[in-house]
Amino acid sequence: MANELQHDARAAATLYRRALAAHEDDPQGSRHARRGLRYNLAITDIYAGRAADALPRLDALREEADAAHDRHLLAQVLNARGSALDALGRHAEATAATRAALAEAWQTLEAENALYALWNLAPLALARGDAEGAALAARLMGFADRFWRTNFGALSAADRRDVARTRRRCRQALGRAAAQAAWEAGARLELAAAVALALA
């Protein structure tokens, strides 16, 4: 709530650290829970504009999640790593990490993690700066927008802003008619087809 609703990454990090300390003091504490809390701390770094600080945490968690066969966390870590790299302007690496997150989520049939990766790949496609990237972005965000609202409910205000910003940038790159056609084509896709499009 502190991170997502109150937009207070510092308060969220403090609470996550307290929870992590409690788990570390408990001999029965779950390694899985500790990994999850460390992942959340990395997310607060990204939200607070400290993406460079998040990367070492995420790299360590990637190794641990892989060793523990925690593929749910692995998909999340890869996606967060993509977000951190994107925030640092390292768009090619961000795209590779986010595509890896999508592939991992799809292999384990985790629709929500797959959707997060598809959502994040749209602005990364726009960052390429060409018409092909803009058309891909329109299709991916057209899909993600429709799929989220259909399956998970209303978008948050921040997510609505992301959709509007992506749609606007696609129109600027492609023209209104072409952008709308690509958006509508994406909205008609099934999840498997959207994944195949993003990983092609």
PyMOL commands that place a pseudoatom at each C-alpha (Angstrom):
pseudoatom trace, name=CA, resn=MET, resi=1, chain=A, elem=C, hetatm=0, pos=[0.000, 0.000, 0.000]
pseudoatom trace, name=CA, resn=ALA, resi=2, chain=A, elem=C, hetatm=0, pos=[2.826, 2.401, 0.803]
pseudoatom trace, name=CA, resn=ASN, resi=3, chain=A, elem=C, hetatm=0, pos=[4.471, 1.747, -2.548]
pseudoatom trace, name=CA, resn=GLU, resi=4, chain=A, elem=C, hetatm=0, pos=[1.478, 1.469, -4.880]
pseudoatom trace, name=CA, resn=LEU, resi=5, chain=A, elem=C, hetatm=0, pos=[-1.199, 3.653, -3.310]
pseudoatom trace, name=CA, resn=GLN, resi=6, chain=A, elem=C, hetatm=0, pos=[0.690, 6.206, -1.238]
pseudoatom trace, name=CA, resn=HIS, resi=7, chain=A, elem=C, hetatm=0, pos=[3.665, 6.382, -3.650]
pseudoatom trace, name=CA, resn=ASP, resi=8, chain=A, elem=C, hetatm=0, pos=[6.018, 6.358, -0.663]
pseudoatom trace, name=CA, resn=ALA, resi=9, chain=A, elem=C, hetatm=0, pos=[8.879, 4.050, -1.614]
pseudoatom trace, name=CA, resn=ARG, resi=10, chain=A, elem=C, hetatm=0, pos=[10.867, 5.028, 1.485]
pseudoatom trace, name=CA, resn=ALA, resi=11, chain=A, elem=C, hetatm=0, pos=[8.068, 3.964, 3.864]
pseudoatom trace, name=CA, resn=ALA, resi=12, chain=A, elem=C, hetatm=0, pos=[7.564, 0.754, 1.881]
pseudoatom trace, name=CA, resn=ALA, resi=13, chain=A, elem=C, hetatm=0, pos=[11.283, -0.068, 2.099]
pseudoatom trace, name=CA, resn=THR, resi=14, chain=A, elem=C, hetatm=0, pos=[11.262, 0.505, 5.867]
pseudoatom trace, name=CA, resn=LEU, resi=15, chain=A, elem=C, hetatm=0, pos=[8.344, -1.889, 6.306]
pseudoatom trace, name=CA, resn=TYR, resi=16, chain=A, elem=C, hetatm=0, pos=[9.898, -4.518, 4.049]
pseudoatom trace, name=CA, resn=ARG, resi=17, chain=A, elem=C, hetatm=0, pos=[13.177, -4.297, 6.004]
pseudoatom trace, name=CA, resn=ARG, resi=18, chain=A, elem=C, hetatm=0, pos=[11.300, -4.796, 9.285]
pseudoatom trace, name=CA, resn=ALA, resi=19, chain=A, elem=C, hetatm=0, pos=[9.517, -7.827, 7.865]
pseudoatom trace, name=CA, resn=LEU, resi=20, chain=A, elem=C, hetatm=0, pos=[12.778, -9.214, 6.500]
pseudoatom trace, name=CA, resn=ALA, resi=21, chain=A, elem=C, hetatm=0, pos=[14.489, -8.768, 9.884]
pseudoatom trace, name=CA, resn=ALA, resi=22, chain=A, elem=C, hetatm=0, pos=[11.637, -10.633, 11.584]
pseudoatom trace, name=CA, resn=HIS, resi=23, chain=A, elem=C, hetatm=0, pos=[11.968, -13.515, 9.118]
pseudoatom trace, name=CA, resn=GLU, resi=24, chain=A, elem=C, hetatm=0, pos=[15.745, -13.653, 9.514]
pseudoatom trace, name=CA, resn=ASP, resi=25, chain=A, elem=C, hetatm=0, pos=[15.393, -13.846, 13.318]
pseudoatom trace, name=CA, resn=ASP, resi=26, chain=A, elem=C, hetatm=0, pos=[12.917, -16.731, 13.031]
pseudoatom trace, name=CA, resn=PRO, resi=27, chain=A, elem=C, hetatm=0, pos=[14.635, -20.133, 12.721]
pseudoatom trace, name=CA, resn=GLN, resi=28, chain=A, elem=C, hetatm=0, pos=[11.456, -21.378, 11.048]
pseudoatom trace, name=CA, resn=GLY, resi=29, chain=A, elem=C, hetatm=0, pos=[11.444, -18.422, 8.645]
pseudoatom trace, name=CA, resn=SER, resi=30, chain=A, elem=C, hetatm=0, pos=[10.829, -19.277, 5.023]
pseudoatom trace, name=CA, resn=ARG, resi=31, chain=A, elem=C, hetatm=0, pos=[13.598, -18.757, 2.478]
pseudoatom trace, name=CA, resn=HIS, resi=32, chain=A, elem=C, hetatm=0, pos=[10.875, -18.224, -0.088]
pseudoatom trace, name=CA, resn=ALA, resi=33, chain=A, elem=C, hetatm=0, pos=[9.362, -15.421, 2.002]
pseudoatom trace, name=CA, resn=ARG, resi=34, chain=A, elem=C, hetatm=0, pos=[12.785, -13.822, 2.481]
pseudoatom trace, name=CA, resn=ARG, resi=35, chain=A, elem=C, hetatm=0, pos=[13.411, -13.890, -1.262]
pseudoatom trace, name=CA, resn=GLY, resi=36, chain=A, elem=C, hetatm=0, pos=[10.021, -12.277, -1.813]
pseudoatom trace, name=CA, resn=LEU, resi=37, chain=A, elem=C, hetatm=0, pos=[10.779, -9.491, 0.637]
pseudoatom trace, name=CA, resn=ARG, resi=38, chain=A, elem=C, hetatm=0, pos=[14.174, -8.864, -0.945]
pseudoatom trace, name=CA, resn=TYR, resi=39, chain=A, elem=C, hetatm=0, pos=[12.456, -8.692, -4.327]
pseudoatom trace, name=CA, resn=ASN, resi=40, chain=A, elem=C, hetatm=0, pos=[10.037, -6.109, -2.930]
pseudoatom trace, name=CA, resn=LEU, resi=41, chain=A, elem=C, hetatm=0, pos=[12.979, -4.074, -1.609]
pseudoatom trace, name=CA, resn=ALA, resi=42, chain=A, elem=C, hetatm=0, pos=[14.453, -4.040, -5.108]
pseudoatom trace, name=CA, resn=ILE, resi=43, chain=A, elem=C, hetatm=0, pos=[11.119, -2.823, -6.468]
pseudoatom trace, name=CA, resn=THR, resi=44, chain=A, elem=C, hetatm=0, pos=[11.123, 0.048, -3.969]
pseudoatom trace, name=CA, resn=ASP, resi=45, chain=A, elem=C, hetatm=0, pos=[14.591, 1.011, -5.249]
pseudoatom trace, name=CA, resn=ILE, resi=46, chain=A, elem=C, hetatm=0, pos=[13.208, 1.213, -8.787]
pseudoatom trace, name=CA, resn=TYR, resi=47, chain=A, elem=C, hetatm=0, pos=[10.170, 3.217, -7.664]
pseudoatom trace, name=CA, resn=ALA, resi=48, chain=A, elem=C, hetatm=0, pos=[12.448, 5.593, -5.748]
pseudoatom trace, name=CA, resn=GLY, resi=49, chain=A, elem=C, hetatm=0, pos=[14.579, 6.249, -8.829]
pseudoatom trace, name=CA, resn=ARG, resi=50, chain=A, elem=C, hetatm=0, pos=[17.486, 4.087, -7.662]
pseudoatom trace, name=CA, resn=ALA, resi=51, chain=A, elem=C, hetatm=0, pos=[17.424, 1.527, -10.462]
pseudoatom trace, name=CA, resn=ALA, resi=52, chain=A, elem=C, hetatm=0, pos=[21.208, 1.096, -10.312]
pseudoatom trace, name=CA, resn=ASP, resi=53, chain=A, elem=C, hetatm=0, pos=[20.887, -0.002, -6.660]
pseudoatom trace, name=CA, resn=ALA, resi=54, chain=A, elem=C, hetatm=0, pos=[18.186, -2.522, -7.608]
pseudoatom trace, name=CA, resn=LEU, resi=55, chain=A, elem=C, hetatm=0, pos=[20.254, -4.369, -10.204]
pseudoatom trace, name=CA, resn=PRO, resi=56, chain=A, elem=C, hetatm=0, pos=[22.675, -6.165, -7.806]
pseudoatom trace, name=CA, resn=ARG, resi=57, chain=A, elem=C, hetatm=0, pos=[19.739, -7.247, -5.634]
pseudoatom trace, name=CA, resn=LEU, resi=58, chain=A, elem=C, hetatm=0, pos=[17.887, -8.554, -8.669]
pseudoatom trace, name=CA, resn=ASP, resi=59, chain=A, elem=C, hetatm=0, pos=[20.957, -10.360, -10.033]
pseudoatom trace, name=CA, resn=ALA, resi=60, chain=A, elem=C, hetatm=0, pos=[21.465, -12.149, -6.707]
pseudoatom trace, name=CA, resn=LEU, resi=61, chain=A, elem=C, hetatm=0, pos=[17.775, -13.048, -6.547]
pseudoatom trace, name=CA, resn=ARG, resi=62, chain=A, elem=C, hetatm=0, pos=[17.854, -14.362, -10.105]
pseudoatom trace, name=CA, resn=GLU, resi=63, chain=A, elem=C, hetatm=0, pos=[20.587, -16.831, -9.138]
pseudoatom trace, name=CA, resn=GLU, resi=64, chain=A, elem=C, hetatm=0, pos=[18.763, -17.883, -5.966]
pseudoatom trace, name=CA, resn=ALA, resi=65, chain=A, elem=C, hetatm=0, pos=[15.394, -18.250, -7.675]
pseudoatom trace, name=CA, resn=ASP, resi=66, chain=A, elem=C, hetatm=0, pos=[16.983, -20.330, -10.403]
pseudoatom trace, name=CA, resn=ALA, resi=67, chain=A, elem=C, hetatm=0, pos=[18.757, -22.561, -7.862]
pseudoatom trace, name=CA, resn=ALA, resi=68, chain=A, elem=C, hetatm=0, pos=[15.534, -23.001, -5.871]
pseudoatom trace, name=CA, resn=HIS, resi=69, chain=A, elem=C, hetatm=0, pos=[13.492, -23.673, -9.046]
pseudoatom trace, name=CA, resn=ASP, resi=70, chain=A, elem=C, hetatm=0, pos=[11.254, -20.777, -7.981]
pseudoatom trace, name=CA, resn=ARG, resi=71, chain=A, elem=C, hetatm=0, pos=[10.116, -19.985, -11.495]
pseudoatom trace, name=CA, resn=HIS, resi=72, chain=A, elem=C, hetatm=0, pos=[7.332, -17.639, -10.364]
pseudoatom trace, name=CA, resn=LEU, resi=73, chain=A, elem=C, hetatm=0, pos=[9.872, -15.384, -8.669]
pseudoatom trace, name=CA, resn=LEU, resi=74, chain=A, elem=C, hetatm=0, pos=[12.326, -15.828, -11.524]
pseudoatom trace, name=CA, resn=ALA, resi=75, chain=A, elem=C, hetatm=0, pos=[9.818, -14.376, -14.008]
pseudoatom trace, name=CA, resn=GLN, resi=76, chain=A, elem=C, hetatm=0, pos=[9.147, -11.460, -11.659]
pseudoatom trace, name=CA, resn=VAL, resi=77, chain=A, elem=C, hetatm=0, pos=[12.858, -10.808, -11.118]
pseudoatom trace, name=CA, resn=LEU, resi=78, chain=A, elem=C, hetatm=0, pos=[13.598, -10.840, -14.839]
pseudoatom trace, name=CA, resn=ASN, resi=79, chain=A, elem=C, hetatm=0, pos=[10.741, -8.422, -15.480]
pseudoatom trace, name=CA, resn=ALA, resi=80, chain=A, elem=C, hetatm=0, pos=[11.899, -6.106, -12.691]
pseudoatom trace, name=CA, resn=ARG, resi=81, chain=A, elem=C, hetatm=0, pos=[15.422, -6.278, -14.070]
pseudoatom trace, name=CA, resn=GLY, resi=82, chain=A, elem=C, hetatm=0, pos=[14.019, -5.116, -17.405]
pseudoatom trace, name=CA, resn=SER, resi=83, chain=A, elem=C, hetatm=0, pos=[12.318, -2.196, -15.679]
pseudoatom trace, name=CA, resn=ALA, resi=84, chain=A, elem=C, hetatm=0, pos=[15.534, -1.231, -13.885]
pseudoatom trace, name=CA, resn=LEU, resi=85, chain=A, elem=C, hetatm=0, pos=[17.562, -1.386, -17.095]
pseudoatom trace, name=CA, resn=ASP, resi=86, chain=A, elem=C, hetatm=0, pos=[14.914, 0.639, -18.913]
pseudoatom trace, name=CA, resn=ALA, resi=87, chain=A, elem=C, hetatm=0, pos=[15.050, 3.303, -16.196]
pseudoatom trace, name=CA, resn=LEU, resi=88, chain=A, elem=C, hetatm=0, pos=[18.812, 3.481, -16.780]
pseudoatom trace, name=CA, resn=GLY, resi=89, chain=A, elem=C, hetatm=0, pos=[18.316, 3.972, -20.519]
pseudoatom trace, name=CA, resn=ARG, resi=90, chain=A, elem=C, hetatm=0, pos=[19.718, 0.541, -21.371]
pseudoatom trace, name=CA, resn=HIS, resi=91, chain=A, elem=C, hetatm=0, pos=[16.818, -0.309, -23.669]
pseudoatom trace, name=CA, resn=ALA, resi=92, chain=A, elem=C, hetatm=0, pos=[18.308, -3.246, -25.586]
pseudoatom trace, name=CA, resn=GLU, resi=93, chain=A, elem=C, hetatm=0, pos=[19.255, -5.029, -22.345]
pseudoatom trace, name=CA, resn=ALA, resi=94, chain=A, elem=C, hetatm=0, pos=[15.869, -4.145, -20.866]
pseudoatom trace, name=CA, resn=THR, resi=95, chain=A, elem=C, hetatm=0, pos=[14.104, -5.675, -23.847]
pseudoatom trace, name=CA, resn=ALA, resi=96, chain=A, elem=C, hetatm=0, pos=[16.163, -8.866, -23.565]
pseudoatom trace, name=CA, resn=ALA, resi=97, chain=A, elem=C, hetatm=0, pos=[15.435, -9.192, -19.837]
pseudoatom trace, name=CA, resn=THR, resi=98, chain=A, elem=C, hetatm=0, pos=[11.725, -8.539, -20.302]
pseudoatom trace, name=CA, resn=ARG, resi=99, chain=A, elem=C, hetatm=0, pos=[11.490, -11.024, -23.172]
pseudoatom trace, name=CA, resn=ALA, resi=100, chain=A, elem=C, hetatm=0, pos=[13.215, -13.589, -20.919]
pseudoatom trace, name=CA, resn=ALA, resi=101, chain=A, elem=C, hetatm=0, pos=[10.624, -12.808, -18.230]
pseudoatom trace, name=CA, resn=LEU, resi=102, chain=A, elem=C, hetatm=0, pos=[7.834, -13.356, -20.748]
pseudoatom trace, name=CA, resn=ALA, resi=103, chain=A, elem=C, hetatm=0, pos=[9.312, -16.659, -21.933]
pseudoatom trace, name=CA, resn=GLU, resi=104, chain=A, elem=C, hetatm=0, pos=[9.682, -17.858, -18.335]
pseudoatom trace, name=CA, resn=ALA, resi=105, chain=A, elem=C, hetatm=0, pos=[6.147, -16.856, -17.391]
pseudoatom trace, name=CA, resn=TRP, resi=106, chain=A, elem=C, hetatm=0, pos=[4.715, -18.466, -20.515]
pseudoatom trace, name=CA, resn=GLN, resi=107, chain=A, elem=C, hetatm=0, pos=[6.583, -21.744, -19.920]
pseudoatom trace, name=CA, resn=THR, resi=108, chain=A, elem=C, hetatm=0, pos=[5.050, -21.929, -16.442]
pseudoatom trace, name=CA, resn=LEU, resi=109, chain=A, elem=C, hetatm=0, pos=[1.606, -20.800, -17.645]
pseudoatom trace, name=CA, resn=GLU, resi=110, chain=A, elem=C, hetatm=0, pos=[1.525, -17.763, -15.371]
pseudoatom trace, name=CA, resn=ALA, resi=111, chain=A, elem=C, hetatm=0, pos=[-0.810, -15.441, -17.208]
pseudoatom trace, name=CA, resn=GLU, resi=112, chain=A, elem=C, hetatm=0, pos=[-0.397, -12.487, -14.852]
pseudoatom trace, name=CA, resn=ASN, resi=113, chain=A, elem=C, hetatm=0, pos=[3.409, -12.494, -15.026]
pseudoatom trace, name=CA, resn=ALA, resi=114, chain=A, elem=C, hetatm=0, pos=[3.197, -12.909, -18.808]
pseudoatom trace, name=CA, resn=LEU, resi=115, chain=A, elem=C, hetatm=0, pos=[0.875, -9.920, -18.988]
pseudoatom trace, name=CA, resn=TYR, resi=116, chain=A, elem=C, hetatm=0, pos=[3.231, -7.735, -16.946]
pseudoatom trace, name=CA, resn=ALA, resi=117, chain=A, elem=C, hetatm=0, pos=[6.038, -8.559, -19.374]
pseudoatom trace, name=CA, resn=LEU, resi=118, chain=A, elem=C, hetatm=0, pos=[3.856, -7.889, -22.427]
pseudoatom trace, name=CA, resn=TRP, resi=119, chain=A, elem=C, hetatm=0, pos=[2.806, -4.573, -20.921]
pseudoatom trace, name=CA, resn=ASN, resi=120, chain=A, elem=C, hetatm=0, pos=[6.430, -3.568, -20.312]
pseudoatom trace, name=CA, resn=LEU, resi=121, chain=A, elem=C, hetatm=0, pos=[7.531, -4.618, -23.793]
pseudoatom trace, name=CA, resn=ALA, resi=122, chain=A, elem=C, hetatm=0, pos=[5.243, -2.041, -25.440]
pseudoatom trace, name=CA, resn=PRO, resi=123, chain=A, elem=C, hetatm=0, pos=[7.171, 1.087, -24.366]
pseudoatom trace, name=CA, resn=LEU, resi=124, chain=A, elem=C, hetatm=0, pos=[10.429, -0.765, -24.977]
pseudoatom trace, name=CA, resn=ALA, resi=125, chain=A, elem=C, hetatm=0, pos=[9.323, -1.373, -28.569]
pseudoatom trace, name=CA, resn=LEU, resi=126, chain=A, elem=C, hetatm=0, pos=[8.592, 2.355, -28.878]
pseudoatom trace, name=CA, resn=ALA, resi=127, chain=A, elem=C, hetatm=0, pos=[12.088, 3.137, -27.610]
pseudoatom trace, name=CA, resn=ARG, resi=128, chain=A, elem=C, hetatm=0, pos=[13.480, 1.623, -30.813]
pseudoatom trace, name=CA, resn=GLY, resi=129, chain=A, elem=C, hetatm=0, pos=[12.309, 4.802, -32.555]
pseudoatom trace, name=CA, resn=ASP, resi=130, chain=A, elem=C, hetatm=0, pos=[11.064, 3.193, -35.759]
pseudoatom trace, name=CA, resn=ALA, resi=131, chain=A, elem=C, hetatm=0, pos=[7.652, 2.520, -37.297]
pseudoatom trace, name=CA, resn=GLU, resi=132, chain=A, elem=C, hetatm=0, pos=[7.966, -1.233, -36.836]
pseudoatom trace, name=CA, resn=GLY, resi=133, chain=A, elem=C, hetatm=0, pos=[8.581, -0.765, -33.118]
pseudoatom trace, name=CA, resn=ALA, resi=134, chain=A, elem=C, hetatm=0, pos=[5.642, 1.630, -32.831]
pseudoatom trace, name=CA, resn=ALA, resi=135, chain=A, elem=C, hetatm=0, pos=[3.332, -0.839, -34.600]
pseudoatom trace, name=CA, resn=LEU, resi=136, chain=A, elem=C, hetatm=0, pos=[4.492, -3.621, -32.270]
pseudoatom trace, name=CA, resn=ALA, resi=137, chain=A, elem=C, hetatm=0, pos=[3.960, -1.344, -29.264]
pseudoatom trace, name=CA, resn=ALA, resi=138, chain=A, elem=C, hetatm=0, pos=[0.417, -0.546, -30.382]
pseudoatom trace, name=CA, resn=ARG, resi=139, chain=A, elem=C, hetatm=0, pos=[-0.457, -4.211, -30.802]
pseudoatom trace, name=CA, resn=LEU, resi=140, chain=A, elem=C, hetatm=0, pos=[1.098, -5.236, -27.486]
pseudoatom trace, name=CA, resn=MET, resi=141, chain=A, elem=C, hetatm=0, pos=[-0.482, -2.448, -25.445]
pseudoatom trace, name=CA, resn=GLY, resi=142, chain=A, elem=C, hetatm=0, pos=[-3.798, -2.862, -27.261]
pseudoatom trace, name=CA, resn=PHE, resi=143, chain=A, elem=C, hetatm=0, pos=[-3.724, -6.495, -26.161]
pseudoatom trace, name=CA, resn=ALA, resi=144, chain=A, elem=C, hetatm=0, pos=[-2.507, -5.802, -22.609]
pseudoatom trace, name=CA, resn=ASP, resi=145, chain=A, elem=C, hetatm=0, pos=[-5.073, -3.062, -22.007]
pseudoatom trace, name=CA, resn=ARG, resi=146, chain=A, elem=C, hetatm=0, pos=[-7.980, -5.264, -23.114]
pseudoatom trace, name=CA, resn=PHE, resi=147, chain=A, elem=C, hetatm=0, pos=[-6.712, -8.440, -21.440]
pseudoatom trace, name=CA, resn=TRP, resi=148, chain=A, elem=C, hetatm=0, pos=[-6.127, -6.737, -18.091]
pseudoatom trace, name=CA, resn=ARG, resi=149, chain=A, elem=C, hetatm=0, pos=[-9.553, -5.070, -17.999]
pseudoatom trace, name=CA, resn=THR, resi=150, chain=A, elem=C, hetatm=0, pos=[-11.298, -8.277, -19.089]
pseudoatom trace, name=CA, resn=ASN, resi=151, chain=A, elem=C, hetatm=0, pos=[-9.546, -10.596, -16.656]
pseudoatom trace, name=CA, resn=PHE, resi=152, chain=A, elem=C, hetatm=0, pos=[-8.355, -8.485, -13.722]
pseudoatom trace, name=CA, resn=GLY, resi=153, chain=A, elem=C, hetatm=0, pos=[-10.675, -5.451, -13.613]
pseudoatom trace, name=CA, resn=ALA, resi=154, chain=A, elem=C, hetatm=0, pos=[-10.252, -1.721, -13.921]
pseudoatom trace, name=CA, resn=LEU, resi=155, chain=A, elem=C, hetatm=0, pos=[-6.817, -0.234, -14.500]
pseudoatom trace, name=CA, resn=SER, resi=156, chain=A, elem=C, hetatm=0, pos=[-5.197, 1.932, -11.847]
pseudoatom trace, name=CA, resn=ALA, resi=157, chain=A, elem=C, hetatm=0, pos=[-4.738, 5.626, -12.566]
pseudoatom trace, name=CA, resn=ALA, resi=158, chain=A, elem=C, hetatm=0, pos=[-1.020, 5.065, -13.224]
pseudoatom trace, name=CA, resn=ASP, resi=159, chain=A, elem=C, hetatm=0, pos=[-1.767, 2.237, -15.644]
pseudoatom trace, name=CA, resn=ARG, resi=160, chain=A, elem=C, hetatm=0, pos=[-4.366, 4.347, -17.453]
pseudoatom trace, name=CA, resn=ARG, resi=161, chain=A, elem=C, hetatm=0, pos=[-1.684, 7.014, -17.889]
pseudoatom trace, name=CA, resn=ASP, resi=162, chain=A, elem=C, hetatm=0, pos=[0.697, 4.387, -19.309]
pseudoatom trace, name=CA, resn=VAL, resi=163, chain=A, elem=C, hetatm=0, pos=[-1.935, 3.272, -21.812]
pseudoatom trace, name=CA, resn=ALA, resi=164, chain=A, elem=C, hetatm=0, pos=[-2.737, 6.850, -22.848]
pseudoatom trace, name=CA, resn=ARG, resi=165, chain=A, elem=C, hetatm=0, pos=[0.957, 7.762, -23.199]
pseudoatom trace, name=CA, resn=THR, resi=166, chain=A, elem=C, hetatm=0, pos=[1.670, 4.666, -25.299]
pseudoatom trace, name=CA, resn=ARG, resi=167, chain=A, elem=C, hetatm=0, pos=[-1.370, 5.267, -27.514]
pseudoatom trace, name=CA, resn=ARG, resi=168, chain=A, elem=C, hetatm=0, pos=[-0.367, 8.910, -28.040]
pseudoatom trace, name=CA, resn=ARG, resi=169, chain=A, elem=C, hetatm=0, pos=[3.218, 8.017, -28.939]
pseudoatom trace, name=CA, resn=CYS, resi=170, chain=A, elem=C, hetatm=0, pos=[2.036, 5.313, -31.351]
pseudoatom trace, name=CA, resn=ARG, resi=171, chain=A, elem=C, hetatm=0, pos=[-0.224, 7.840, -33.091]
pseudoatom trace, name=CA, resn=GLN, resi=172, chain=A, elem=C, hetatm=0, pos=[2.666, 10.274, -33.376]
pseudoatom trace, name=CA, resn=ALA, resi=173, chain=A, elem=C, hetatm=0, pos=[4.878, 7.609, -34.922]
pseudoatom trace, name=CA, resn=LEU, resi=174, chain=A, elem=C, hetatm=0, pos=[2.349, 5.919, -37.209]
pseudoatom trace, name=CA, resn=GLY, resi=175, chain=A, elem=C, hetatm=0, pos=[-0.468, 8.374, -37.778]
pseudoatom trace, name=CA, resn=ARG, resi=176, chain=A, elem=C, hetatm=0, pos=[-3.900, 8.077, -36.196]
pseudoatom trace, name=CA, resn=ALA, resi=177, chain=A, elem=C, hetatm=0, pos=[-5.434, 5.519, -38.581]
pseudoatom trace, name=CA, resn=ALA, resi=178, chain=A, elem=C, hetatm=0, pos=[-2.477, 3.103, -38.657]
pseudoatom trace, name=CA, resn=ALA, resi=179, chain=A, elem=C, hetatm=0, pos=[-1.998, 3.305, -34.902]
pseudoatom trace, name=CA, resn=GLN, resi=180, chain=A, elem=C, hetatm=0, pos=[-5.687, 2.628, -34.279]
pseudoatom trace, name=CA, resn=ALA, resi=181, chain=A, elem=C, hetatm=0, pos=[-5.667, -0.334, -36.670]
pseudoatom trace, name=CA, resn=ALA, resi=182, chain=A, elem=C, hetatm=0, pos=[-2.629, -1.843, -34.931]
pseudoatom trace, name=CA, resn=TRP, resi=183, chain=A, elem=C, hetatm=0, pos=[-4.172, -1.227, -31.496]
pseudoatom trace, name=CA, resn=GLU, resi=184, chain=A, elem=C, hetatm=0, pos=[-7.415, -2.934, -32.494]
pseudoatom trace, name=CA, resn=ALA, resi=185, chain=A, elem=C, hetatm=0, pos=[-5.527, -5.852, -34.042]
pseudoatom trace, name=CA, resn=GLY, resi=186, chain=A, elem=C, hetatm=0, pos=[-3.672, -6.309, -30.755]
pseudoatom trace, name=CA, resn=ALA, resi=187, chain=A, elem=C, hetatm=0, pos=[-6.875, -6.129, -28.731]
pseudoatom trace, name=CA, resn=ARG, resi=188, chain=A, elem=C, hetatm=0, pos=[-8.286, -9.047, -30.754]
pseudoatom trace, name=CA, resn=LEU, resi=189, chain=A, elem=C, hetatm=0, pos=[-5.327, -11.332, -29.994]
pseudoatom trace, name=CA, resn=GLU, resi=190, chain=A, elem=C, hetatm=0, pos=[-5.475, -14.297, -27.658]
pseudoatom trace, name=CA, resn=LEU, resi=191, chain=A, elem=C, hetatm=0, pos=[-2.750, -14.532, -25.007]
pseudoatom trace, name=CA, resn=ALA, resi=192, chain=A, elem=C, hetatm=0, pos=[-0.800, -17.199, -26.894]
pseudoatom trace, name=CA, resn=ALA, resi=193, chain=A, elem=C, hetatm=0, pos=[-0.745, -15.079, -30.031]
pseudoatom trace, name=CA, resn=ALA, resi=194, chain=A, elem=C, hetatm=0, pos=[0.380, -11.982, -28.115]
pseudoatom trace, name=CA, resn=VAL, resi=195, chain=A, elem=C, hetatm=0, pos=[3.218, -13.964, -26.527]
pseudoatom trace, name=CA, resn=ALA, resi=196, chain=A, elem=C, hetatm=0, pos=[4.252, -15.337, -29.928]
pseudoatom trace, name=CA, resn=LEU, resi=197, chain=A, elem=C, hetatm=0, pos=[4.212, -11.802, -31.378]
pseudoatom trace, name=CA, resn=ALA, resi=198, chain=A, elem=C, hetatm=0, pos=[6.385, -10.444, -28.573]
pseudoatom trace, name=CA, resn=LEU, resi=199, chain=A, elem=C, hetatm=0, pos=[8.890, -13.288, -28.754]
pseudoatom trace, name=CA, resn=ALA, resi=200, chain=A, elem=C, hetatm=0, pos=[9.118, -13.447, -32.565]
for i in range(1, 200): cmd.bond("trace and resi %d" % i, "trace and resi %d" % (i + 1))
show_as sticks, trace
zoom trace
